[in-house]
Amino acid sequence: MVHLEWRKSSRSLKWECVDVAFADQAVLARDSKRPGSGVLVFSADVWREFVGGLRSGRFDVLGAGE
């Protein structure tokens, strides 16, 4: 059995949190309020692209101008 170290963003609000764990070439994400409800699995490349989009502000106003 693999032990995962789940981390919560320091920017998370009290009740709106996502936990993230890193394993080999994958990144796992789950709802911290319901950790047994399921896990999303992303490749490391997809996760890096997502985090880059967050840092660049690409998702700041989803749906604006559409």
Stockholm file with secondary structure:
# STOCKHOLM 1.0

chainA/1-66         MVHLEWRKSSRSLKWECVDVAFADQAVLARDSKRPGSGVLVFSADVWREFVGGLRSGRFDVLGAGE
#=GR chainA/1-66 SS CCCCCCEECTTCCSSCCEEEEEETTEEEEEETTSTTSCCEEEEHHHHHHHHHHHHHTTTTTTTTTC
#=GC SS_cons        CCCCCCEECTTCCSSCCEEEEEETTEEEEEETTSTTSCCEEEEHHHHHHHHHHHHHTTTTTTTTTC
//
